[in-house]
Amino acid sequence: MSSNTKITREWYPPAADGTQTAPLMLYNSFVDEKVPFVPVAGPNSRQITWYACGPTVYDVAHMGHARNYLSFDIVRRVLEDYFGYNCLMVMNVTDVDDKIILRARRNYLLAQYKRSGKTPDEHTEERHVDGKRAGADARMESSGRRKGGLGEKMTSRSSPASSLELEKAVAPAPRALQLLETGASAPVDALIDLGGDYVAEALDRELGAAVTDPSVFRAHAAKYEREFLEDMDALGCRRPDVLTRVSEYMPEIVNYVQRILDNGMAYVSNGSVYFDTQNFRACGHTYGKLNPWAVGSAALAAEGESNFETSEKRSLQDFALWKASKPGEPVWDSPWSQGRPGWHIECSAMASTIIGSRLDLHSGGEDLRFPHHDNELAQAEAYYHTEWWVNYFLHCGHLHIEGLKMSKSLKNFITIREALQTFNARQLRLMFVLQPWNKTMMYGEQARAEMKAREAQLKNFFQNVEAAVRGQDICTTEQRWQPEDFELNSRILGAQTAVDLALRDNINTPAAMDALSELIKAVNKYLEKKVGAARPLLLRKAASYVTRILSVFGLVDGPGDRYSTWQLASPSAKVSAGTSRYLDALVAFRQEVCAMAAAAAEPREVLAACDRLRDQTLVDLGVRLEDRPEGTAVGWEGGGSEGIGKGLYM
């Protein structure tokens, strides 16, 4: 037959049944329901953009922060590692803010005061005066006598709770004074620390306006930014692709404000610039898309603005884009005044600078819906003259500890570092994985008990699989499938389908974990039936799939958690840092045994060396060696130093 002769070959393509893969559904705060996720770049695109509201770095990170950033780290990992999206993740760091300015200034003044070298008697005299003033201020606040500007238009009465808070604020003063008066020989630092907040507040009233060095505020923010990032690393959260600091984007923020002014949706008042919500509506826009019921709530709006009640504004709903400077604040130049940006404009400007006029995803805590996120949306729509800036807004649920919202006043405030003293990072993450990301999360005894039960189940599963496949040579044992093998394979396929459906349903990690749990139960039953005859390839299939999903959730390392170099991939670099520890232990033990043999040591000495290897060396390496009753054989289990202590065995 000629090589040029065309041969007709038959192939029968499988018939399409018309069904489509279930879409990925996400709970979108714009409509408060699950909707199909479609990227800005198109339904077939794998490129998406995500802007996450980052921390305001004025204090230590707490479990409320973990609720936000750890939850969305899990969501991000599922999008990237399971669904295969290439995500540009942008997170801001708010390092210019009212809270930062106040805390930095007070801490600086208190530190200066401690270094002043004044005697306890001098401190006592000054604090007597300040104590009287603070008490008078507290009484004025609690009686509701302070009003001004647009505050006159509001219905605002002091509640018993607010009066109680004011009393607490000055409560340390009498105790500090008593100790100063009766214990003049006590260290000055200790005396000041007793009433530190009170002393700092008094110093700020007197000297705060004189603090003008920008490095005071930057150093404070930098300290807590570093601590925050360290905490995120400790929790195993992936770093963002882009980190935007407010202080580094001032030109972009000023230009953003100017464009909104040019578009007629802002106005200048006494050197400050305010967003004009009435003109915004007149231009056909909707204000308060995320939380329309909160629009008009002065209490909520005031949380995002220190001088919310001011006569400079045309409407109580208007908010600051640029704030003219006050004494004791960092300042930047602008066409309107020396000042600093408002909180809300910072995110709109930085997100637009990096991503542009349309975002796929924007995330943050539930408490940021209004006013922060609604104001962000309004600013961007005014800037771009568009009706839509973000396609999907994701808000994580609140964190409740033993049924109550976390609060310092309730004494259930837990920092991330304190939580990591009780649980390791994997245990905390497992606790988060077992609860929906967009609903209220319960951090209590029941949640901890469930986490520990799942942890034990996973650890036992991997130990059982490892024990069953260890030492099996598939070349010398029968591999023909029996009914039990077909059944287990069916359960594996069922688990894969169930996990896929769960993750497509608003990234429902609790349901996905339930599906893995059912697979683990099926494997355990299979092992009971197939003692000594389990098919190792099938067991590895099940264990590999469970490991894959756990890696997607960040419970074990996955491909996205590390990167390699040419040197690490070269043939000459085959021993990992982890493996080298075991080899070092083996070499040391061999040297010890060789030395004993050369010295004709007694058998009991050799046995003692073996016991030390078992009880000390291997335990430190995360391996437990157990002598079995028959005497000659031993059993072992491992998985790293956490495996024996408080982690999972993987």
C-alpha positions in Angstrom: 0.0 0.0 0.0 1.3 3.4 -1.0 2.3 5.7 1.9 0.2 8.4 0.2 -2.9 6.3 0.3 -5.4 7.9 2.7 -6.8 5.4 5.3 -10.2 6.1 6.8 -10.1 5.3 10.5 -13.2 5.1 12.7 -13.7 6.7 16.0 -17.0 7.1 17.8 -17.1 10.2 20.0 -19.1 9.9 23.2 -22.5 11.4 23.0 -23.0 14.6 24.9 -26.0 14.3 27.2 -26.6 18.0 27.4 -25.7 18.3 31.0 -23.1 20.8 32.2 -20.8 21.0 35.2 -22.5 22.7 38.1 -21.3 26.3 38.3 -19.3 27.7 41.1 -21.7 29.6 43.4 -20.6 32.4 45.7 -22.5 34.2 48.4 -22.6 37.7 47.1 -23.2 40.5 49.7 -24.8 42.7 47.0 -27.9 40.4 47.0 -27.2 38.3 50.1 -27.6 35.0 48.2 -25.5 32.5 46.3 -25.0 33.5 42.6 -22.9 31.9 39.8 -19.3 33.2 39.7 -18.3 34.6 36.3 -14.9 36.3 36.0 -14.7 39.8 34.6 -12.5 38.5 31.8 -15.2 36.1 30.7 -16.8 32.7 31.7 -13.9 30.7 30.3 -11.1 32.8 31.7 -9.0 31.6 34.6 -7.7 35.1 35.5 -9.4 36.9 38.4 -8.6 39.9 40.6 -9.3 40.2 44.3 -8.9 43.2 46.7 -8.9 42.4 50.4 -9.3 45.1 53.0 -6.2 44.7 55.2 -5.5 45.6 58.8 -5.4 49.0 60.4 -2.1 48.5 62.2 -2.5 50.2 65.5 -2.6 47.2 67.9 -2.0 43.5 68.1 -3.9 41.1 65.8 -6.7 39.1 67.5 -9.0 36.2 66.6 -11.4 38.5 64.9 -8.6 39.2 62.4 -8.0 35.5 62.1 -11.7 35.0 61.3 -11.3 37.3 58.3 -7.9 36.5 56.9 -7.7 32.8 57.7 -11.2 32.3 56.3 -10.5 34.1 53.1 -7.1 32.3 52.8 -9.1 29.0 52.7 -11.4 30.5 50.1 -8.5 31.8 48.0 -6.7 28.4 48.2 -9.9 26.6 46.9 -10.2 29.1 44.0 -6.5 28.7 43.1 -5.6 25.1 43.9 -8.9 23.4 43.3 -10.7 25.4 40.6 -7.4 26.5 39.0 -8.0 30.3 38.9 -5.0 32.5 38.6 -5.7 35.2 41.2 -4.1 38.6 41.6 -4.5 39.1 45.3 -4.1 42.7 46.5 -4.2 43.6 50.2 -3.8 47.0 51.8 -2.2 48.0 55.0 -3.9 51.1 56.6 -0.9 52.9 58.2 -2.6 56.3 58.2 -5.7 56.4 60.4 -7.2 58.1 63.4 -6.6 55.1 65.7 -3.0 54.8 64.7 -2.4 58.6 65.2 -3.9 58.6 68.6 -2.2 55.4 69.8 1.2 56.3 68.4 1.1 59.8 69.9 0.0 58.6 73.3 2.6 55.8 73.4 5.3 58.2 72.3 4.4 60.7 75.0 4.2 58.1 77.7 7.6 56.7 76.8 9.0 60.3 76.9 7.4 60.8 80.2 9.0 57.7 81.6 12.4 58.9 80.5 11.9 62.3 82.0 13.5 61.4 85.2 10.8 63.0 87.4 10.5 61.8 91.0 7.4 60.0 92.3 6.4 63.1 94.2 6.4 65.2 91.0 4.3 62.6 89.3 1.9 62.6 92.2 1.4 66.4 92.1 0.8 66.4 88.3 -1.6 63.4 88.5 -3.6 65.1 91.2 -4.3 67.9 88.9 -5.0 65.7 85.9 -7.1 63.4 87.9 -9.5 66.2 88.8 -9.7 67.3 85.2 -10.3 63.8 83.9 -13.0 63.3 86.5 -14.7 66.5 85.5 -14.5 65.6 81.8 -16.1 62.2 82.6 -19.0 63.7 84.5 -19.6 66.2 81.6 -19.6 63.3 79.1 -21.9 61.1 81.2 -24.4 63.9 81.7 -24.5 64.5 77.9 -23.6 68.2 78.1 -21.1 68.1 75.1 -22.7 68.8 71.8 -21.7 70.7 68.6 -22.1 71.1 64.9 -24.6 68.7 63.2 -24.7 66.7 66.4 -27.5 69.0 67.5 -29.7 67.5 64.8 -29.2 64.0 66.1 -31.2 62.2 68.8 -28.3 61.2 71.0 -28.6 60.4 74.7 -26.0 59.0 77.0 -26.8 55.4 78.0 -25.9 53.7 81.3 -23.4 51.6 79.3 -21.6 54.7 77.9 -21.5 56.3 81.4 -20.0 53.1 82.7 -17.3 53.1 80.0 -16.4 56.6 80.9 -16.1 55.7 84.6 -13.8 52.8 83.6 -11.6 55.1 81.6 -10.7 57.1 84.7 -10.9 54.3 87.2 -7.2 53.6 87.3 -6.4 57.2 88.4 -7.3 56.9 92.1 -5.4 53.6 92.4 -2.4 55.1 90.7 -2.5 58.1 93.0 -2.9 56.0 96.1 0.1 53.9 95.2 2.2 57.0 94.4 1.2 58.6 97.7 1.8 55.6 99.9 4.8 54.0 98.1 7.1 56.8 97.0 10.0 54.3 96.9 8.3 52.1 94.2 9.8 52.3 90.7 8.4 55.2 88.7 7.7 53.0 85.6 5.6 50.6 87.7 3.6 53.4 89.1 2.9 54.9 85.7 2.1 51.5 84.2 -0.7 51.1 86.8 -2.6 54.0 85.3 -0.9 54.0 81.9 -4.0 54.7 79.8 -5.0 57.5 82.1 -1.6 59.1 82.2 -1.3 58.8 78.3 -4.6 60.5 77.9 -3.7 63.3 80.2 -0.3 63.8 78.4 -2.0 63.8 75.0 -4.4 66.5 76.1 -1.5 68.7 77.2 1.3 67.8 74.7 -0.3 65.9 71.8 -0.4 68.9 69.5 3.4 69.2 69.7 4.1 65.8 68.3 4.9 66.5 64.6 7.7 64.0 63.8 6.3 61.7 61.0 8.6 58.9 62.1 6.6 58.6 65.4 3.5 57.5 63.5 5.3 55.4 60.9 7.3 53.5 63.5 4.1 52.6 65.4 2.4 51.4 62.2 5.5 49.5 61.0 5.7 47.6 64.3 2.2 46.3 64.2 2.3 45.7 60.5 5.3 43.4 61.0 3.5 41.6 63.9 0.4 41.2 61.8 2.3 39.6 58.9 4.2 37.3 61.4 0.8 36.2 62.8 -0.5 35.5 59.3 2.6 33.5 58.5 2.2 31.6 61.8 -1.4 30.7 60.7 -0.2 29.5 57.4 -1.9 32.3 55.4 -0.5 32.9 51.9 0.9 36.4 51.4 -0.9 38.7 49.0 0.7 39.3 45.6 0.5 43.0 46.2 0.8 44.9 49.5 -0.4 48.5 49.4 0.4 50.9 52.2 -1.6 54.1 52.4 1.5 56.2 53.1 3.1 55.0 49.8 0.1 56.0 47.6 -0.5 59.6 48.6 -0.2 61.0 45.0 -2.7 58.5 43.7 -5.1 59.2 46.5 -4.9 63.0 45.9 -5.5 62.5 42.2 -8.5 60.2 43.0 -10.1 62.9 45.2 -9.5 65.5 42.5 -11.2 63.4 39.9 -14.3 63.0 42.1 -14.3 66.8 42.7 -14.1 67.3 38.9 -17.0 65.0 38.4 -19.1 67.1 40.7 -19.6 64.6 43.5 -17.4 66.2 46.2 -16.9 69.7 47.7 -14.2 71.5 49.6 -15.0 72.9 53.1 -12.3 74.7 55.2 -9.5 72.8 53.6 -11.2 69.4 53.9 -12.9 67.6 51.0 -16.2 65.7 51.5 -18.1 63.3 49.4 -21.4 64.7 48.3 -24.0 61.9 48.7 -26.9 64.1 47.5 -25.2 65.0 44.2 -24.1 61.3 43.9 -27.7 60.3 44.0 -28.7 63.2 41.6 -26.3 61.8 39.1 -28.3 58.5 39.1 -26.2 56.5 41.5 -27.4 54.4 44.4 -25.8 55.0 47.8 -25.7 52.1 50.2 -25.8 49.1 47.9 -24.4 46.6 50.4 -26.4 47.7 53.4 -29.2 50.1 52.4 -30.9 49.7 55.8 -27.9 51.3 57.5 -27.9 54.4 55.4 -28.8 57.3 57.7 -27.5 55.5 60.8 -25.3 58.1 62.4 -23.9 55.6 64.9 -22.6 53.3 62.2 -21.3 56.1 60.0 -19.5 57.8 62.9 -17.4 54.6 63.5 -15.5 55.4 60.3 -14.9 59.0 61.0 -13.5 60.7 64.1 -15.0 64.1 63.3 -18.3 62.7 61.9 -20.4 65.4 63.5 -19.1 68.6 62.0 -20.7 71.7 60.6 -18.4 71.6 57.6 -20.6 69.0 55.9 -23.7 69.7 53.9 -25.3 66.5 54.9 -24.8 64.1 57.8 -24.4 61.3 55.3 -21.4 63.0 53.6 -18.0 61.7 54.6 -14.4 62.9 54.4 -12.2 62.3 51.4 -9.4 64.5 52.6 -9.0 65.9 56.1 -7.3 69.2 56.8 -4.6 68.7 59.3 -4.8 69.3 63.0 -2.0 69.8 65.5 -0.3 66.5 66.4 -1.1 64.7 63.2 1.1 63.6 60.2 0.4 65.7 57.1 0.8 65.5 53.3 0.4 68.2 50.7 -2.7 68.5 48.6 -4.4 71.3 46.5 -6.8 71.9 49.3 -4.6 71.8 52.5 -1.9 70.0 54.3 -3.7 67.0 55.7 -4.4 63.3 55.2 -6.9 61.1 53.4 -10.1 59.8 54.8 -10.3 56.1 55.6 -12.6 55.1 52.8 -10.8 56.8 49.9 -7.6 54.9 50.6 -9.0 51.6 49.6 -10.8 52.9 46.5 -7.7 54.6 45.2 -5.2 51.8 45.9 -7.5 49.1 44.5 -8.1 51.1 41.4 -4.4 51.8 40.9 -3.5 48.1 40.9 -6.6 46.5 39.4 -8.5 49.2 37.6 -12.1 49.9 36.9 -13.6 46.5 37.6 -12.8 44.0 40.3 -13.8 40.4 40.4 -13.8 40.0 44.2 -13.6 42.3 47.2 -13.6 41.0 50.7 -13.6 42.0 54.3 -15.3 41.5 57.7 -19.1 41.8 58.1 -18.7 44.9 60.2 -17.2 46.8 57.2 -20.3 46.6 55.0 -21.4 50.0 56.1 -20.0 52.6 56.0 -16.6 51.5 54.7 -17.4 49.2 51.8 -20.5 51.2 50.7 -18.4 54.4 50.7 -15.7 52.6 48.7 -18.2 51.7 46.1 -19.6 55.2 46.0 -16.2 56.8 45.5 -15.1 54.4 42.7 -18.4 54.8 40.9 -18.0 58.6 41.2 -14.4 58.4 40.0 -15.1 56.1 37.0 -18.6 57.4 36.2 -19.8 53.8 36.3 -22.7 52.0 37.9 -20.6 49.0 39.0 -17.0 48.6 40.3 -17.0 45.2 42.1 -18.7 42.1 40.8 -18.7 40.0 44.0 -18.4 41.3 47.6 -17.6 38.7 50.1 -18.0 39.2 53.9 -17.0 36.7 56.5 -19.3 36.1 59.5 -18.6 37.4 63.0 -16.6 35.4 65.5 -18.4 34.4 68.7 -16.6 33.0 71.7 -18.7 30.7 73.8 -21.8 32.2 72.2 -20.8 35.9 72.7 -19.2 38.3 70.2 -15.5 38.8 71.1 -15.0 42.0 73.1 -12.4 43.3 75.5 -15.3 44.4 77.8 -16.6 40.8 78.0 -13.0 39.6 78.8 -13.2 37.1 76.0 -10.7 39.0 73.8 -8.0 36.6 72.4 -5.0 37.6 70.4 -3.8 35.3 67.6 -0.6 34.7 69.6 -2.5 33.7 72.6 -4.6 31.3 70.6 -1.5 29.7 69.2 -0.4 29.0 72.7 -3.4 26.7 73.1 -3.6 25.2 69.6 -1.2 24.8 66.8 -1.9 26.5 63.4 -3.3 23.4 61.8 -5.8 22.9 64.6 -7.0 26.5 64.3 -7.3 26.1 60.6 -9.2 22.9 60.9 -11.6 24.6 63.3 -12.2 27.3 60.6 -12.5 24.7 57.8 -15.3 23.0 59.7 -17.5 26.1 59.8 -19.0 28.1 56.8 -16.9 31.1 55.9 -19.8 33.5 55.5 -21.8 32.7 58.7 -21.2 33.4 62.3 -18.3 31.3 63.6 -18.5 29.7 67.0 -15.2 29.5 68.8 -16.2 27.5 71.9 -16.0 24.1 73.5 -18.2 22.4 71.0 -16.1 23.7 68.1 -12.9 22.6 69.8 -14.3 19.2 70.5 -15.3 18.7 66.9 -11.9 19.8 65.7 -10.1 17.3 68.0 -12.4 14.5 66.9 -11.7 15.2 63.2 -8.0 15.5 63.9 -8.0 12.1 65.6 -9.9 10.6 62.7 -7.5 11.9 60.1 -4.4 10.9 62.1 -5.7 7.3 62.6 -6.7 7.1 58.9 -3.2 7.9 57.7 -1.6 5.6 60.2 -3.9 2.7 59.3 -3.3 3.2 55.5 0.5 3.4 56.1 0.5 0.3 58.2 -1.5 -1.6 55.6 0.7 -0.7 52.6 4.0 -0.8 54.4 6.1 -3.8 53.2 3.6 -4.9 50.5 5.3 -5.9 47.3 2.7 -5.6 44.5 5.0 -7.6 42.2 4.7 -10.7 44.4 1.1 -10.4 45.8 -2.3 -10.8 44.0 -3.8 -7.6 42.7 -7.0 -8.9 41.2 -9.9 -6.9 42.4 -12.6 -8.5 44.6 -16.1 -7.2 45.4 -14.7 -5.2 48.4 -12.2 -3.5 46.1 -14.9 -2.4 43.6 -17.0 -1.1 46.5 -14.1 1.0 47.9 -13.4 2.4 44.5 -17.0 3.4 44.2 -16.8 5.1 47.5 -13.7 7.0 46.4 -15.5 8.2 43.3 -18.6 9.2 45.4 -16.4 11.2 47.7 -14.8 13.0 44.9 -18.2 14.0 43.5 -19.5 15.0 46.9 -16.5 17.2 47.6 -16.7 18.8 44.2 -20.4 19.6 44.6 -19.7 21.0 48.1 -16.9 23.3 46.9 -19.0 24.5 44.0 -21.7 25.4 46.5 -20.2 28.6 48.0 -17.0 26.8 48.9 -18.8 24.7 51.5 -15.7 23.3 53.3 -17.7 21.7 56.2 -19.7 19.6 53.7 -16.4 18.7 51.9 -14.9 17.6 55.2 -18.0 15.5 55.9 -17.5 13.8 52.5 -13.9 13.0 53.4 -15.1 11.7 56.7 -17.4 9.2 55.0 -14.6 8.1 52.7 -12.4 7.5 55.8 -15.1 5.4 57.4 -15.4 3.3 54.2 -11.6 2.8 54.1 -11.7 1.6 57.7 -14.4 -0.9 57.0 -12.5 -2.1 53.9 -9.4 -2.7 56.1 -11.4 -4.7 58.6 -12.6 -7.0 55.8 -9.3 -7.2 53.9 -6.9 -7.9 56.7 -3.6 -8.7 55.1 -5.2 -8.6 51.6 -5.9 -4.9 51.0 -4.9 -3.5 47.6 -2.2 -1.0 48.3 -2.7 0.9 45.1 -6.3 1.4 45.9 -5.5 2.5 49.5 -2.9 5.0 48.2 -5.6 6.4 45.8 -7.9 7.1 48.7 -5.2 8.5 50.9 -3.8 10.6 48.1 -7.2 12.1 47.4 -7.8 13.0 51.1 -4.3 14.5 51.2 -5.0 16.6 48.1 -8.1 18.1 49.5 -6.5 18.8 52.9 -3.7 20.5 51.0 -6.2 22.7 49.1 -7.5 23.8 52.5 -4.0 24.5 53.7 -4.1 21.7 56.4 -1.0 20.2 54.8 1.5 21.7 52.4 0.6 21.8 48.7 2.2 22.9 45.5 1.2 26.5 46.0 2.9 26.8 49.4 6.4 26.7 48.2 8.6 27.3 45.2 11.7 25.6 44.0 15.0 26.7 42.4 17.2 25.0 39.8 19.6 24.1 42.6 16.9 22.3 44.6 15.8 20.4 41.5 19.2 19.3 40.5 20.3 15.7 40.8 22.9 16.5 43.3 20.4 17.9 45.8 18.2 15.0 46.6 18.3 15.1 50.4 15.8 17.5 52.0 16.5 19.4 55.2 13.9 17.2 56.9 15.4 14.0 55.8 18.9 15.0 56.8 17.8 15.1 60.5 16.9 11.4 60.3 20.1 10.5 58.5 22.1 12.4 61.2 20.4 10.4 63.9 21.1 7.2 62.1 24.8 8.0 61.6 25.1 9.0 65.3 23.5 5.7 66.4 25.8 3.7 64.2 28.8 5.4 65.5 27.7 4.7 69.1 27.1 1.0 68.3 30.4 0.7 66.5 32.2 2.2 69.5 30.5 -0.3 71.9 31.4 -3.2 69.7 35.0 -2.1 69.6 35.0 -1.9 73.4 33.3 -5.3 73.8 30.4 -3.6 75.7 27.9 -5.6 77.6 24.6 -6.5 75.8 22.7 -4.4 78.4 24.7 -1.3 77.3 23.7 -1.9 73.7 20.1 -2.4 74.7 20.2 0.9 76.7 21.5 2.7 73.5 18.6 1.2 71.6 16.2 2.4 74.3 17.7 5.9 74.1 17.1 5.9 70.3 13.5 4.9 70.8 12.6 7.1 73.8 14.6 10.3 73.0 16.1 10.6 69.6 13.2 9.3 67.5 10.6 11.1 69.7 12.4 14.4 69.1 12.1 13.6 65.4 8.4 12.9 65.6 8.6 9.1 65.4 7.1 6.7 67.9 8.7 3.2 68.0 6.8 0.5 69.8 8.0 -3.0 70.8 5.4 -5.6 69.8 4.6 -8.6 72.1 6.3 -11.1 69.8 9.6 -9.5 70.7 11.4 -9.4 67.4 9.1 -7.2 65.4 8.5 -3.5 66.0 5.8 -1.0 64.9 6.4 2.6 64.2 4.5 5.7 63.3 5.5 9.2 62.5 4.7 12.4 60.6 6.8 15.1 62.1 7.2 16.5 65.6 3.5 17.6 65.6 2.4 14.0 64.8 3.1 12.7 68.2 2.2 15.8 70.1 -0.8 17.9 69.0 -0.8 17.8 65.2 -2.1 15.4 62.5 -0.3 12.5 61.1 0.0 13.0 57.4 
